[in-house]
Amino acid sequence: MKTKLFLVAGIILSLSAWAQTNSQTTPAVEPLTPMPVFHVTVTSRSVQAVNYKHRSGASKLDFAGTDLMPAATGQAKVESKKGYTEIEVEFGNLQRPTTFGNEYLTYILWAISPEGRAVNLGEVLVGDN
């Protein structure tokens, strides 16, 4: 009799444990918002390097448009002075940077040293500035 009682108690405990494990529901998974997809187009260009010899007079450069802005033009005058380099730049027919997307707010003029170090020279103002 005791054996039957232990057997029935064991079965009842097993069933109650099994029922508790099965009664746990898995929470509903909310779908994630779709991640934006960015498409990158890699282009290569070759650029002729210009040597601005120290204190040898002004060098003049002409800028031409690209595929993204073919009407753009520009001129630069680079002159090495005693202890510094003076750069005068003028651009024409530049579209507003936001034409390429609202995240583009300004143009920046960069210079690259012979060692490959990029230096931010400043903001290029667009329009009547």
C-alpha positions as CSV (number, residue, x, y, z in Angstrom):
1,M,0.0,0.0,0.0
2,K,2.8,2.4,0.9
3,T,4.4,1.6,-2.5
4,K,1.2,2.6,-4.3
5,L,1.0,5.8,-2.3
6,F,4.6,6.7,-3.1
7,L,4.0,5.9,-6.8
8,V,0.8,8.0,-7.0
9,A,2.5,10.9,-5.1
10,G,5.5,10.7,-7.4
11,I,3.3,10.8,-10.5
12,I,1.3,13.7,-9.2
13,L,4.4,15.7,-8.4
14,S,5.9,14.8,-11.8
15,L,2.7,16.0,-13.6
16,S,2.5,19.2,-11.6
17,A,6.2,20.0,-12.4
18,W,5.6,19.2,-16.0
19,A,2.5,21.4,-16.1
20,Q,4.4,24.3,-14.6
21,T,7.1,24.1,-17.2
22,N,4.7,23.9,-20.0
23,S,2.5,26.8,-18.7
24,Q,5.3,29.3,-19.1
25,T,4.5,31.2,-22.3
26,T,7.2,32.7,-24.5
27,P,6.8,36.5,-24.8
28,A,5.8,37.7,-28.2
29,V,8.8,39.1,-30.1
30,E,8.1,42.5,-31.6
31,P,9.5,42.9,-35.1
32,L,12.5,45.2,-35.3
33,T,12.2,48.4,-37.3
34,P,13.9,47.8,-40.7
35,M,17.5,48.9,-40.8
36,P,18.4,51.5,-43.5
37,V,20.4,50.1,-46.3
38,F,23.3,52.2,-47.5
39,H,24.7,51.8,-51.0
40,V,28.3,52.7,-51.4
41,T,29.7,53.6,-54.8
42,V,33.5,53.6,-54.9
43,T,35.1,55.8,-57.5
44,S,38.8,56.4,-58.1
45,R,40.4,59.5,-59.4
46,S,44.0,60.3,-60.1
47,V,45.2,63.7,-59.1
48,Q,48.3,65.5,-60.2
49,A,50.4,66.6,-57.2
50,V,51.6,70.2,-57.2
51,N,54.8,71.2,-55.5
52,Y,54.5,74.7,-53.9
53,K,58.2,75.5,-53.6
54,H,59.1,77.5,-50.5
55,R,59.1,81.2,-51.2
56,S,59.3,80.9,-55.0
57,G,56.2,82.9,-55.9
58,A,52.5,82.2,-56.2
59,S,51.2,79.0,-57.8
60,K,47.8,79.2,-59.5
61,L,45.4,76.3,-59.7
62,D,42.1,75.8,-61.6
63,F,39.3,73.7,-60.3
64,A,36.9,71.9,-62.6
65,G,33.5,70.3,-62.0
66,T,32.9,66.6,-61.4
67,D,30.2,64.2,-62.5
68,L,28.1,65.2,-59.5
69,M,28.5,69.0,-60.2
70,P,29.8,69.5,-63.8
71,A,29.1,73.3,-63.8
72,A,31.3,74.0,-60.8
73,T,34.5,76.1,-61.3
74,G,37.2,77.5,-59.1
75,Q,40.6,79.1,-58.9
76,A,43.2,79.0,-56.1
77,K,46.4,81.0,-55.5
78,V,48.9,79.4,-53.2
79,E,51.9,81.4,-52.0
80,S,54.6,80.4,-49.6
81,K,55.5,83.3,-47.3
82,K,58.0,83.5,-44.5
83,G,56.8,81.0,-41.9
84,Y,53.4,80.3,-43.4
85,T,51.5,79.5,-46.6
86,E,48.7,81.8,-47.9
87,I,45.9,80.2,-49.8
88,E,43.2,82.3,-51.6
89,V,40.3,80.3,-53.1
90,E,37.3,81.3,-55.1
91,F,34.6,78.9,-56.3
92,G,31.7,79.4,-58.7
93,N,28.5,77.6,-59.6
94,L,28.5,75.4,-56.4
95,Q,25.1,73.8,-55.7
96,R,23.9,73.9,-52.1
97,P,25.3,70.9,-50.2
98,T,21.8,69.8,-49.3
99,T,21.2,68.8,-52.9
100,F,23.1,65.7,-52.1
101,G,21.0,64.9,-49.0
102,N,19.8,66.8,-45.9
103,E,22.8,65.4,-43.9
104,Y,25.2,67.4,-46.0
105,L,25.3,71.0,-44.6
106,T,28.6,72.5,-45.8
107,Y,31.6,72.0,-48.0
108,I,35.1,71.7,-46.4
109,L,38.4,72.6,-48.1
110,W,41.1,70.1,-47.4
111,A,44.9,70.1,-48.0
112,I,46.9,67.0,-48.1
113,S,50.6,67.1,-47.1
114,P,53.3,65.2,-49.0
115,E,53.2,62.7,-46.2
116,G,49.5,62.0,-46.8
117,R,48.2,63.9,-43.8
118,A,44.9,65.7,-44.4
119,V,44.4,69.2,-42.9
120,N,41.0,70.9,-42.7
121,L,41.5,74.4,-44.1
122,G,38.0,75.6,-43.4
123,E,34.4,75.9,-44.6
124,V,33.6,76.8,-48.2
125,L,30.7,79.2,-48.2
126,V,28.0,78.8,-50.9
127,G,25.9,81.5,-52.5
128,D,26.5,85.2,-52.1
129,N,29.0,84.8,-49.3
